[in-house]
Amino acid sequence: KECTIPYRLPGSDTVLEKGAIILIPITGLHMDPEFYPDPQIFDPERFADNSYKPSATYRPFGDGPRICIAMRFAILEIKVCLAKVLTQFSVSVDKKTQEPFVLDAGSFSPNPSSGVWLRFHKKKVAV
């Protein structure tokens, strides 16, 4: 994001000058236990009811007028691909996967430095 007007941060003497580039630490928000209890735990149920979306803390596609225009397509594509894979395979985490993840500090997106290793087991088709 780019600051379009001089802006004083509330509660401080810091002023963001016009033209300053602002990076929003999305991973920091997503992993903050103040907003998401036990953020290291995979818990898809925390999003099961739409009431649990703390304001301005869950932004995987950005926000506002410049939100990712492909967001809906990306979500649909992920769902279709997952459904296709999961109907044909059982998937498990391989023991080569380092847990807990250590994120690659040099990566723009949150990628585990040693990767994620999965095992795919073909499901038997009932005849």
Secondary structure as GFF3:
##gff-version 3
##sequence-region A 1 127
A	DSSP	beta_strand	7	8	.	.	.	ID=ss1
A	DSSP	beta_strand	15	16	.	.	.	ID=ss2
A	DSSP	alpha_helix	26	30	.	.	.	ID=ss3
A	DSSP	three_ten_helix	44	47	.	.	.	ID=ss4
A	DSSP	three_ten_helix	64	66	.	.	.	ID=ss5
A	DSSP	alpha_helix	71	88	.	.	.	ID=ss6
A	DSSP	beta_strand	89	93	.	.	.	ID=ss7
A	DSSP	beta_strand	118	122	.	.	.	ID=ss8
###
